[in-house]
C-alpha cells in the first residue's frame, strides 16, 4: 500500500501555521468531516489511538446524536453530555469534567455530545453547548490533540461550531461521486469559516477506496491533496464489530499496514501541515469532471 507523504514542517512539533506571521501553539485541534457513513468515526478513533501512541494527550469529541464516535475506544456507549446535563436540570456549572469525560484506549479522553431523539430537537444546538462546556473546563487547552468527529456532511449551525476552534479540517471521502460531491460542499463551508476563524483545510483521507482516481481528479481540479488512504479491508470493519481500535486487532500483514498508515498520518499531522488552498468547484463542474456520458 504505497501512499503519498505530506511535507512536514520544521518549525517545531505542536506548531501549526495559520498565516505567515502567526502560529498556533498548544493543543492541535482537528475537525473531521465527510459524507454520512463514510467512516469518520473509525478514522477519528484510530487517529486518536495513533496520536496516543506518539505520547500525545488526546481528547476526542463525538458530535453526532447517535453518540457512537468513541465506542471503539471506550468499549461501550458512554453517557452523553445531553444525558448528564439533564441530571442537573441543565445547570452546567454543577458539572465536573469527570461527569462527562471517559477514558478510553491509550488514555484518550472521550466525550459524546449526544442529542435529542430524531425529529424532536436540534442536534446542532447540543454540539454548540458541548463545545461551550469543554471551553468552560479548559479541556480544549489542557491537552495536546483534540479531534472533533462531526456528523455527516452537515456544516451549518451548531455542527459548524468545531470549525471555530479547529486549526485544520480533515475531510474523509471515498472514491465515488457522492462522497466527493459532499466533500466539495464541506470545503466551501470550511473556507467560509476561515474568513473569520483560524481553521484551514488540512487534507483529504480516502477511506474504503481501493483506487483514488476520482479523488485524484477532483484534487487536481480543486487544489486539495491526499493525506492518506485506506482500502476497503475486512479487518477495519471487524474492528468496529469487536468494539476496538485497529491497534488492538491481531497483527496480520494487512492490519499492520493499516496501523502503519494511521501512525504515519498522525505523525505528519503532529509535525504540522501547511494549509491547503482548496477551491470548491461548481456543482455542474463536478458533474462534468466526474460524471459519465
Secondary structure by P-SEA (a helix, b strand, c coil): cbbbbccccccccccccccccccccccbbbbbbccccccaaaaaaaaaaaaaaaccbbbbbbccccccccccccccccccaaaaaaaacccccccccccccccccccbbbbbbcccccccccaaaaaaaaaaaaaaacccccccbbbbbccccccccccccccccccbbbbbbcccaaaaaaaaaaaaaaaaaaacccccccbbbbccccccaaaaaaaaaccccccccccccaaaaaaaaaccccccccccaaaaaaaaaaaaaaaaaaacccccbbbbbcaaaaaaacccc
